[in-house]
Amino acid sequence: MLKRLVVLIALAVSTAAVARADSISGFFSATGTDSFTSSTLTFAPPQNSVVAGAIGGTFATYLTDGNPITFAAGAIPYVQGNNIPPPIQLFSTTEAGETFGFTVSSFNADLVNNGTQGCLTGNTCLTITGIGTFTGTGVVTYTPTPAQFQFTSQYVVGQPLATLTSFSASASATPPSIPEPASLALFGTGLVGLVGIARRKLSA
């Protein structure tokens, strides 16, 4: 009985180490047009938003400069400070048979008009930073991966509010940590020790 138990535990540990899907890692940037007021943000049609700039990690395998990005349709309400919206897919992009989607879980919004944080003096900028989850489906189905994004939209003085302005955004995915082989070995050694103690008690 004890030998069988040891074999089953060893199999369970090795299966846990092998059976995991790939996570997304890396980063990419986007540019496009949007409109914003002090309480809502609306993205322009998809053809106005594209992948632009540096691309790294998993995204570099599929995405290239100029690939269209589809942002959420309709106005997204926000307040200055922390926002926890209902689950919403903020954007997605498809290229080379793979679709990446980003669902936002919380974000912090800030309207800047004092010439700080990279916003030109006299302009009003909307800056958003937040966290969420990246998914990847198509050629490869990736494990949903925690991610963060940063968004800046600049309003030029003289434009009426709610007209199109330019924005830049970047997103990066950070895969969850994977147990190291050394940790798994330590776990296995502990299990063998426990089995040895149980065996001694049974023999006594």
Secondary structure, DSSP 8 states (H G I E B T S, - for coil): -HHHHHHHHHHHHHHHHH----B--EEEEEEEEEEE-SSEEEE--GGG-EEEEEEEEHHHHH--TT-B-EE-SS-EE--SEEE--SSEEEEEEEETTEEEEEEEEEEEEEEE-SS-TT--TT-EEEEEEEEEEEEEEESS--B-EEEEEEEEEEE-TTS-TTS-EEEEEEEEE-------HHHHHHHHHHHHHHHHHHHHHHH-
